[in-house]
Amino acid sequence: MVYHTLVQKDLDEAWRYYEDASAGLGDSFFDEFLTVIATIQRNPAHWPPTDKGRRVAQFSRFPYKLL
């Protein structure tokens, strides 16, 4: 899997945002990120391609997507 260079920065900012909102929520966000990554690794074709040919994995609990 290839990560864009800004992924870590985005993850850190999102984790801080959710952790500031409620203790433990940042960890829940990161856990969901890892779950989405694992799902992509197991079955990358799970999500249909967009009109630009990219697949977009939607988080279930948080308003985030992975391309």
C-alpha positions as CSV (number, residue, x, y, z in Angstrom):
1,M,0.0,0.0,0.0
2,V,1.3,3.5,-0.9
3,Y,0.6,6.4,1.4
4,H,0.6,10.0,0.3
5,T,3.2,12.0,2.2
6,L,0.5,14.1,4.0
7,V,-1.3,11.1,5.4
8,Q,0.6,11.1,8.8
9,K,-0.1,14.8,9.2
10,D,-3.8,14.4,8.5
11,L,-4.0,11.5,10.9
12,D,-2.2,13.4,13.6
13,E,-4.5,16.4,13.2
14,A,-7.7,14.3,13.1
15,W,-6.5,12.3,16.2
16,R,-5.9,15.5,18.1
17,Y,-9.3,17.0,17.1
18,Y,-11.2,13.9,18.2
19,E,-9.1,13.4,21.4
20,D,-9.7,17.1,22.3
21,A,-13.5,16.6,21.8
22,S,-13.6,13.5,24.0
23,A,-10.9,11.4,25.7
24,G,-10.5,8.2,23.9
25,L,-12.3,9.3,20.7
26,G,-8.9,9.9,19.0
27,D,-8.0,6.3,19.6
28,S,-11.3,5.2,18.3
29,F,-10.7,7.2,15.1
30,F,-7.2,5.6,14.7
31,D,-8.6,2.1,15.3
32,E,-11.1,2.7,12.5
33,F,-8.4,3.9,10.3
34,L,-6.5,0.7,10.9
35,T,-9.7,-1.3,10.2
36,V,-10.2,0.4,6.9
37,I,-6.6,-0.2,5.9
38,A,-6.9,-3.9,6.8
39,T,-10.1,-4.2,4.8
40,I,-8.4,-2.6,1.8
41,Q,-5.5,-5.0,2.1
42,R,-7.8,-8.0,2.3
43,N,-10.1,-7.0,-0.5
44,P,-9.1,-3.9,-2.5
45,A,-11.9,-4.3,-5.0
46,H,-14.6,-4.1,-2.2
47,W,-15.4,-0.5,-3.1
48,P,-16.4,0.3,-6.7
49,P,-14.2,2.6,-8.7
50,T,-15.1,6.3,-9.1
51,D,-15.5,7.9,-12.5
52,K,-11.7,8.7,-12.3
53,G,-10.9,5.0,-11.6
54,R,-10.0,5.5,-8.0
55,R,-11.6,3.4,-5.2
56,V,-12.7,5.3,-2.1
57,A,-13.0,3.5,1.2
58,Q,-15.5,5.3,3.6
59,F,-15.1,5.2,7.3
60,S,-18.2,4.0,9.0
61,R,-18.1,6.1,12.2
62,F,-16.1,9.2,11.2
63,P,-16.5,11.5,8.1
64,Y,-13.3,10.3,6.5
65,K,-12.5,8.5,3.3
66,L,-9.3,6.8,2.0
67,L,-8.5,7.0,-1.8
